[in-house]
Amino acid sequence: TGLQWRSSREVYQRVKHSTCHPLNRPYVASFFDSSATKVMMFVNFTGESAESLKSKFRKVATSYKGQGLPFLVGDAEGGKGALEYFGVQESQVPLVIIQTPDNKKYLKANVVVEEIESWMKDFKGRKENFQKIKGPNANSLTAHGTEYNQT
């Protein structure tokens, strides 16, 4: 829908201008232009667990290949604009955000390597059972584990 495209495009603009290496911009643009459910992980790339988190996220992304779920990893430090857009705090990083075509957003804050795969399975298998929480504004997420805010 137009609203979804506008929202995703706004995130893309914030990511592009803050973190996106010029060589990655075509992929990032197509990621946010897609009408598919999007899976994003923000990690502090200089943090202790960054490599293990990114590696696990890549493995999970590979396991969902062909299922219409694009995945994207971003540096939390450089992606502050995107974090602001989603209404999450840097203290919640590392985090995974899933945005559906109807603009529902699901969040797993302070994610650890061992939780990524099971959380994705929970999302794919039972997303209607995820706890629903209203955020303070139309584009926000309030994070206490697994939650979402419909905008």
N, CA, C and O of each residue as an XYZ file, in Angstrom:
604
protein
N       0.837     -1.186      0.000
C       0.000      0.000      0.000
C       0.872      1.236      0.000
O       2.069      1.158      0.277
N       0.282      2.374     -0.308
C       1.030      3.619     -0.322
C       1.612      3.971      1.026
O       2.747      4.440      1.112
N       0.844      3.749      2.085
C       1.328      4.062      3.425
C       2.525      3.194      3.778
O       3.515      3.687      4.319
N       2.440      1.906      3.476
C       3.542      0.998      3.760
C       4.790      1.433      3.000
O       5.879      1.480      3.573
N       4.643      1.748      1.730
C       5.792      2.154      0.934
C       6.412      3.406      1.525
O       7.634      3.515      1.625
N       5.566      4.355      1.918
C       6.068      5.605      2.479
C       6.846      5.333      3.761
O       7.921      5.898      3.963
N       6.317      4.475      4.627
C       6.992      4.156      5.880
C       8.334      3.485      5.613
O       9.354      3.878      6.178
N       8.329      2.476      4.754
C       9.567      1.773      4.448
C      10.562      2.695      3.760
O      11.761      2.620      4.027
N      10.089      3.545      2.897
C      10.960      4.479      2.193
C      11.602      5.446      3.186
O      12.771      5.802      3.038
N      10.849      5.867      4.187
C      11.411      6.760      5.201
C      12.536      6.061      5.956
O      13.578      6.666      6.210
N      12.339      4.792      6.319
C      13.401      4.044      6.993
C      14.610      3.947      6.075
O      15.741      4.164      6.509
N      14.374      3.620      4.802
C      15.480      3.509      3.847
C      16.266      4.811      3.788
O      17.496      4.789      3.820
N      15.578      5.944      3.702
C      16.267      7.230      3.623
C      17.129      7.457      4.858
O      18.250      7.956      4.755
N      16.608      7.091      6.024
C      17.382      7.268      7.251
C      18.589      6.338      7.282
O      19.679      6.744      7.685
N      18.396      5.095      6.858
C      19.503      4.143      6.841
C      20.534      4.555      5.802
O      21.733      4.557      6.082
N      20.079      4.903      4.614
C      20.979      5.261      3.514
C      21.894      6.417      3.900
O      23.090      6.394      3.607
N      21.340      7.409      4.545
C      22.134      8.596      4.856
C      23.002      8.415      6.091
O      23.900      9.221      6.332
N      22.751      7.367      6.884
C      23.541      7.232      8.096
C      24.536      6.080      8.040
O      25.655      6.222      8.534
N      24.167      4.947      7.457
C      25.043      3.783      7.573
C      25.360      3.092      6.278
O      26.341      2.352      6.199
N      24.587      3.302      5.297
C      24.636      2.448      4.117
C      25.855      2.746      3.249
O      26.013      3.851      2.731
N      26.703      1.744      3.104
C      27.833      1.856      2.188
C      27.269      1.989      0.777
O      26.312      1.293      0.437
N      27.834      2.858     -0.045
C      27.294      3.067     -1.395
C      27.095      1.783     -2.207
O      26.156      1.696     -2.997
N      27.960      0.792     -2.023
C      27.808     -0.460     -2.764
C      26.592     -1.263     -2.308
O      26.073     -2.087     -3.061
N      26.137     -1.026     -1.076
C      24.984     -1.761     -0.545
C      23.656     -1.067     -0.820
O      22.598     -1.660     -0.612
N      23.692      0.164     -1.277
C      22.452      0.933     -1.440
C      21.424      0.276     -2.352
O      20.236      0.322     -2.034
N      21.817     -0.335     -3.471
C      20.787     -0.986     -4.303
C      20.041     -2.094     -3.554
O      18.822     -2.215     -3.676
N      20.780     -2.912     -2.770
C      20.116     -3.967     -2.000
C      19.214     -3.364     -0.930
O      18.074     -3.797     -0.758
N      19.719     -2.374     -0.218
C      18.932     -1.745      0.845
C      17.679     -1.105      0.260
O      16.601     -1.208      0.846
N      17.807     -0.451     -0.879
C      16.636      0.163     -1.523
C      15.620     -0.898     -1.905
O      14.427     -0.720     -1.660
N      16.066     -2.003     -2.504
C      15.117     -3.052     -2.894
C      14.510     -3.719     -1.667
O      13.352     -4.136     -1.701
N      15.276     -3.826     -0.584
C      14.764     -4.389      0.669
C      13.575     -3.573      1.160
O      12.517     -4.125      1.458
N      13.752     -2.254      1.243
C      12.681     -1.409      1.769
C      11.570     -1.161      0.762
O      10.454     -0.823      1.157
N      11.842     -1.318     -0.523
C      10.794     -1.183     -1.536
C       9.914     -2.424     -1.622
O       8.798     -2.358     -2.137
N      10.402     -3.540     -1.126
C       9.655     -4.791     -1.190
C       8.380     -4.703     -0.352
O       8.367     -4.101      0.721
N       7.312     -5.311     -0.860
C       6.062     -5.355     -0.097
C       6.026     -6.569      0.825
O       5.032     -6.787      1.517
N       7.092     -7.359      0.843
C       7.160     -8.558      1.679
C       7.392     -8.191      3.140
O       7.774     -7.065      3.460
N       7.158     -9.149      4.008
C       7.552     -9.015      5.406
C       9.067     -8.875      5.435
O       9.776     -9.602      4.739
N       9.559     -7.943      6.239
C      10.992     -7.651      6.309
C      11.527     -8.023      7.687
O      10.861     -7.794      8.697
N      12.724     -8.595      7.731
C      13.367     -8.972      8.984
C      14.677     -8.198      9.076
O      15.553     -8.338      8.222
N      14.804     -7.382     10.117
C      15.986     -6.534     10.293
C      16.628     -6.806     11.645
O      15.933     -6.946     12.651
N      17.931     -6.879     11.666
C      18.647     -6.986     12.927
C      19.601     -5.804     13.021
O      20.324     -5.493     12.074
N      19.591     -5.156     14.172
C      20.535     -4.079     14.448
C      21.455     -4.545     15.561
O      21.008     -4.986     16.620
N      22.760     -4.435     15.296
C      23.809     -4.906     16.188
C      24.866     -3.820     16.280
O      25.090     -3.085     15.318
N      25.510     -3.716     17.417
C      26.679     -2.851     17.529
C      27.838     -3.620     16.903
O      28.346     -4.566     17.505
N      28.262     -3.229     15.707
C      29.268     -3.981     14.964
C      30.602     -4.083     15.696
O      31.403     -4.961     15.377
N      30.860     -3.222     16.654
C      32.116     -3.298     17.404
C      31.945     -4.048     18.721
O      32.903     -4.183     19.482
N      30.750     -4.533     18.996
C      30.486     -5.252     20.244
C      31.077     -6.651     20.251
O      31.390     -7.218     19.204
N      31.226     -7.199     21.459
C      31.817     -8.525     21.641
C      31.095     -9.618     20.867
O      31.735    -10.478     20.261
N      29.776     -9.589     20.885
C      29.001    -10.682     20.292
C      28.560    -10.403     18.859
O      27.781    -11.173     18.297
N      29.039     -9.325     18.263
C      28.570     -8.922     16.933
C      28.759    -10.014     15.887
O      27.828    -10.328     15.147
N      29.930    -10.582     15.820
C      30.196    -11.579     14.775
C      29.338    -12.819     14.952
O      28.822    -13.352     13.970
N      29.173    -13.289     16.181
C      28.350    -14.487     16.391
C      26.881    -14.195     16.110
O      26.181    -15.052     15.570
N      26.399    -13.010     16.461
C      25.014    -12.632     16.151
C      24.795    -12.540     14.646
O      23.813    -13.067     14.123
N      25.707    -11.874     13.955
C      25.569    -11.737     12.501
C      25.644    -13.099     11.819
O      24.897    -13.362     10.877
N      26.528    -13.954     12.283
C      26.667    -15.282     11.700
C      25.381    -16.090     11.879
O      24.911    -16.727     10.936
N      24.820    -16.066     13.067
C      23.579    -16.802     13.324
C      22.433    -16.219     12.507
O      21.625    -16.967     11.957
N      22.354    -14.912     12.422
C      21.296    -14.259     11.648
C      21.401    -14.661     10.179
O      20.386    -14.913      9.529
N      22.631    -14.721      9.652
C      22.835    -15.155      8.265
C      22.373    -16.596      8.064
O      21.758    -16.918      7.048
N      22.673    -17.467      9.039
C      22.238    -18.865      8.947
C      20.712    -18.957      8.954
O      20.128    -19.717      8.181
N      20.077    -18.190      9.818
C      18.614    -18.180      9.869
C      18.061    -17.643      8.554
O      17.113    -18.205      8.005
N      18.641    -16.568      8.048
C      18.186    -15.999      6.775
C      18.285    -17.035      5.659
O      17.376    -17.156      4.839
N      19.378    -17.774      5.629
C      19.565    -18.811      4.618
C      18.498    -19.893      4.745
O      18.011    -20.406      3.738
N      18.137    -20.238      5.968
C      17.129    -21.289      6.168
C      15.741    -20.853      5.697
O      14.890    -21.701      5.427
N      15.501    -19.550      5.593
C      14.215    -19.033      5.117
C      14.263    -18.628      3.644
O      13.309    -18.045      3.128
N      15.361    -18.932      2.974
C      15.501    -18.579      1.559
C      14.355    -19.198      0.756
O      13.992    -20.356      0.961
N      13.801    -18.417     -0.146
C      12.703    -18.889     -0.974
C      11.333    -18.752     -0.333
O      10.332    -19.145     -0.931
N      11.272    -18.201      0.878
C      10.000    -18.049      1.579
C       9.505    -16.607      1.566
O       8.545    -16.269      2.259
N      10.157    -15.763      0.783
C       9.701    -14.386      0.653
C       9.983    -13.508      1.849
O       9.257    -12.544      2.094
N      11.025    -13.823      2.599
C      11.412    -13.021      3.761
C      12.788    -12.418      3.525
O      13.789    -13.114      3.694
N      12.871    -11.154      3.142
C      14.194    -10.533      3.023
C      14.753    -10.198      4.408
O      14.010     -9.790      5.301
N      16.046    -10.370      4.578
C      16.743    -10.116      5.839
C      17.777     -9.020      5.618
O      18.359     -8.913      4.539
N      17.999     -8.208      6.645
C      18.973     -7.126      6.573
C      19.615     -6.951      7.939
O      18.920     -6.950      8.955
N      20.943     -6.802      7.974
C      21.672     -6.531      9.212
C      22.222     -5.121      9.119
O      22.802     -4.739      8.103
N      22.039     -4.348     10.182
C      22.551     -2.988     10.208
C      23.321     -2.705     11.481
O      23.058     -3.298     12.527
N      24.269     -1.798     11.384
C      25.041     -1.364     12.547
C      24.204     -0.386     13.356
O      23.734      0.623     12.831
N      24.020     -0.686     14.623
C      23.196      0.167     15.478
C      23.776      1.575     15.597
O      23.034      2.555     15.644
N      25.081      1.669     15.643
C      25.714      2.984     15.780
C      25.412      3.859     14.572
O      25.046      5.025     14.718
N      25.562      3.305     13.402
C      25.302      4.071     12.195
C      23.835      4.123     11.816
O      23.432      4.957     11.006
N      23.031      3.239     12.395
C      21.611      3.161     12.056
C      20.701      3.851     13.041
O      19.541      3.468     13.196
N      21.218      4.873     13.713
C      20.414      5.566     14.725
C      19.122      6.133     14.151
O      18.100      6.160     14.836
N      19.160      6.582     12.909
C      17.949      7.113     12.289
C      16.869      6.059     12.169
O      15.695      6.337     12.414
N      17.256      4.849     11.795
C      16.288      3.751     11.688
C      15.769      3.373     13.069
O      14.574      3.126     13.232
N      16.650      3.323     14.065
C      16.208      3.005     15.427
C      15.215      4.046     15.917
O      14.210      3.704     16.540
N      15.491      5.313     15.639
C      14.566      6.384     16.016
C      13.228      6.208     15.317
O      12.175      6.376     15.933
N      13.265      5.869     14.033
C      12.026      5.675     13.279
C      11.157      4.601     13.937
O       9.943      4.767     14.057
N      11.786      3.498     14.363
C      11.030      2.412     14.975
C      10.740      2.659     16.453
O      10.012      1.882     17.071
N      11.288      3.712     17.024
C      11.001      4.042     18.412
C      11.700      3.147     19.414
O      11.206      2.958     20.526
N      12.841      2.593     19.036
C      13.585      1.741     19.956
C      14.835      2.475     20.429
O      15.310      3.409     19.784
N      15.348      2.036     21.556
C      16.502      2.667     22.174
C      17.764      1.855     21.896
O      17.694      0.647     21.667
N      18.894      2.508     21.917
C      20.164      1.801     21.734
C      20.387      0.767     22.829
O      21.077     -0.229     22.607
N      19.810      0.991     24.011
C      19.950      0.027     25.105
C      19.250     -1.294     24.802
O      19.472     -2.282     25.502
N      18.409     -1.327     23.773
C      17.691     -2.543     23.395
C      18.445     -3.353     22.340
O      18.000     -4.432     21.948
N      19.568     -2.842     21.888
C      20.403     -3.500     20.884
C      21.274     -4.535     21.591
O      21.756     -4.282     22.695
N      21.481     -5.693     20.974
C      21.042     -6.118     19.651
C      19.546     -6.431     19.645
O      18.979     -6.905     20.630
N      18.932     -6.149     18.499
C      17.501     -6.380     18.385
C      17.138     -6.823     16.985
O      17.856     -6.576     16.015
N      15.990     -7.491     16.915
C      15.443     -7.915     15.633
C      14.064     -7.292     15.514
O      13.260     -7.363     16.443
N      13.793     -6.681     14.371
C      12.483     -6.099     14.076
C      11.947     -6.792     12.833
O      12.656     -6.961     11.841
N      10.692     -7.186     12.905
C      10.003     -7.730     11.737
C       8.875     -6.770     11.414
O       8.085     -6.413     12.288
N       8.800     -6.353     10.163
C       7.729     -5.462      9.708
C       6.948     -6.191      8.627
O       7.513     -6.601      7.613
N       5.635     -6.353      8.847
C       4.778     -7.067      7.904
C       4.213     -6.103      6.865
O       4.259     -4.888      7.062
N       3.680     -6.631      5.759
C       3.124     -5.758      4.721
C       1.993     -4.856      5.215
O       1.770     -3.782      4.656
N       1.276     -5.285      6.262
C       0.211     -4.437      6.806
C       0.741     -3.502      7.892
O      -0.033     -2.931      8.659
N       2.072     -3.351      7.950
C       2.771     -2.395      8.801
C       2.731     -2.744     10.286
O       2.904     -1.862     11.128
N       2.506     -4.004     10.620
C       2.661     -4.441     12.007
C       4.147     -4.663     12.228
O       4.866     -5.110     11.335
N       4.590     -4.343     13.431
C       6.009     -4.469     13.746
C       6.168     -5.367     14.962
O       5.460     -5.222     15.958
N       7.112     -6.299     14.863
C       7.408     -7.226     15.944
C       8.852     -7.005     16.361
O       9.719     -6.774     15.518
N       9.110     -7.077     17.653
C      10.430     -6.749     18.175
C      10.918     -7.817     19.130
O      10.163     -8.314     19.966
N      12.181     -8.165     19.002
C      12.893     -8.956     19.997
C      14.094     -8.126     20.397
O      15.079     -8.035     19.665
N      13.996     -7.517     21.581
C      15.066     -6.648     22.079
C      16.089     -7.464     22.860
O      15.777     -8.527     23.397
N      17.305     -6.953     22.915
C      18.401     -7.581     23.652
C      18.524     -9.062     23.309
O      18.706     -9.911     24.182
N      18.420     -9.340     22.024
C      18.455    -10.720     21.548
C      19.847    -11.312     21.735
O      20.854    -10.617     21.599
N      19.890    -12.593     22.046
C      21.155    -13.322     22.137
C      21.156    -14.388     21.046
O      20.106    -14.760     20.521
N      22.336    -14.865     20.720
C      22.504    -15.800     19.607
C      21.527    -16.969     19.706
O      20.910    -17.354     18.713
N      21.392    -17.529     20.897
C      20.572    -18.726     21.083
C      19.082    -18.476     20.865
O      18.326    -19.435     20.710
N      18.639    -17.230     20.847
C      17.213    -16.921     20.718
C      16.765    -16.616     19.288
O      15.570    -16.675     18.999
N      17.669    -16.300     18.416
C      17.289    -15.810     17.085
C      16.459    -16.833     16.323
O      15.378    -16.512     15.830
N      16.952    -18.055     16.225
C      16.261    -19.068     15.431
C      14.896    -19.412     16.015
O      13.914    -19.487     15.277
N      14.820    -19.622     17.321
C      13.534    -19.991     17.930
C      12.533    -18.841     17.851
O      11.335    -19.072     17.692
N      13.017    -17.610     17.960
C      12.101    -16.472     17.864
C      11.521    -16.368     16.460
O      10.336    -16.076     16.297
N      12.341    -16.603     15.457
C      11.838    -16.586     14.078
C      10.829    -17.706     13.856
O       9.811    -17.496     13.196
N      11.094    -18.885     14.393
C      10.136    -19.993     14.268
C       8.820    -19.626     14.939
O       7.746    -19.899     14.401
N       8.902    -19.009     16.111
C       7.683    -18.569     16.803
C       6.921    -17.569     15.953
O       5.697    -17.640     15.846
N       7.641    -16.643     15.353
C       6.979    -15.650     14.509
C       6.291    -16.324     13.331
O       5.120    -16.058     13.060
N       7.003    -17.185     12.639
C       6.435    -17.844     11.457
C       5.274    -18.766     11.832
O       4.297    -18.866     11.090
N       5.375    -19.430     12.965
C       4.368    -20.417     13.324
C       3.175    -19.896     14.089
O       2.072    -20.424     13.952
N       3.377    -18.866     14.894
C       2.303    -18.434     15.779
C       2.301    -16.934     16.001
O       2.112    -16.501     17.138
N       2.497    -16.139     15.003
C       2.620    -14.704     15.233
C       1.384    -14.099     15.877
O       1.476    -13.057     16.525
N       0.215    -14.742     15.711
C      -0.980    -14.195     16.345
C      -0.916    -14.312     17.864
O      -1.679    -13.647     18.563
N      -0.014    -15.152     18.387
C       0.126    -15.296     19.829
C       1.159    -14.345     20.427
O       1.353    -14.334     21.643
N       1.816    -13.559     19.604
C       2.783    -12.594     20.128
C       2.027    -11.534     20.918
O       0.932    -11.122     20.535
N       2.606    -11.108     21.998
C       1.972    -10.108     22.853
C       1.820     -8.797     22.093
O       2.767     -8.307     21.478
N       0.626     -8.243     22.143
C       0.349     -6.987     21.446
C       0.445     -5.833     22.435
O      -0.188     -5.848     23.491
N       1.242     -4.839     22.082
C       1.425     -3.689     22.963
C       1.378     -2.427     22.135
O       2.000     -2.350     21.076
N       0.651     -1.446     22.605
C       0.583     -0.147     21.928
C       1.791      0.677     22.339
O       2.128      0.756     23.520
N       2.433      1.287     21.364
C       3.557      2.165     21.646
C       3.084      3.581     21.913
O       1.902      3.875     21.733
N       3.974      4.464     22.336
C       3.605      5.839     22.656
C       3.217      6.679     21.449
O       2.586      7.724     21.608
N       3.578      6.248     20.246
C       3.129      6.967     19.059
C       2.959      5.994     17.909
O       3.240      4.805     18.063
N       2.514      6.463     16.784
C       2.110      5.593     15.679
C       3.225      4.718     15.134
O       2.941      3.665     14.564
N       4.460      5.105     15.285
C       5.544      4.315     14.710
C       6.447      3.681     15.754
O       7.565      3.278     15.433
N       5.992      3.584     16.990
C       6.873      3.129     18.052
C       6.646      1.686     18.442
O       5.581      1.109     18.221
N       7.676      1.130     19.024
C       7.627     -0.180     19.644
C       8.044     -0.002     21.087
O       8.982      0.739     21.381
N       7.357     -0.673     21.983
C       7.773     -0.704     23.367
C       8.345     -2.082     23.605
O       7.652     -3.078     23.394
N       9.570     -2.168     24.033
C      10.244     -3.461     24.028
C      10.398     -4.055     25.411
O      11.064     -3.486     26.276
N       9.787     -5.185     25.609
C       9.970     -6.002     26.810
C       9.954     -7.455     26.370
O       9.134     -8.229     26.862
N      10.820     -7.843     25.471
C      10.798     -9.196     24.933
C      10.197     -9.179     23.553
O      10.701     -8.503     22.655
N       9.129     -9.915     23.380
C       8.498    -10.039     22.074
C       7.217     -9.236     22.071
O       6.260     -9.587     22.763
N       7.188     -8.171     21.305
C       6.033     -7.296     21.286
C       5.873     -6.670     19.922
O       6.770     -6.742     19.082
N       4.735     -6.061     19.707
C       4.558     -5.339     18.461
C       3.631     -4.165     18.665
O       2.872     -4.103     19.632
N       3.707     -3.250     17.749
C       2.802     -2.109     17.727
C       2.275     -1.986     16.321
O       3.049     -1.886     15.370
N       0.974     -1.991     16.180
C       0.382     -1.836     14.860
C       0.250     -0.357     14.575
O      -0.309      0.397     15.372
N       0.777      0.058     13.412
C       0.662      1.466     13.040
C      -0.256      1.620     11.873
O      -0.482      2.738     11.409
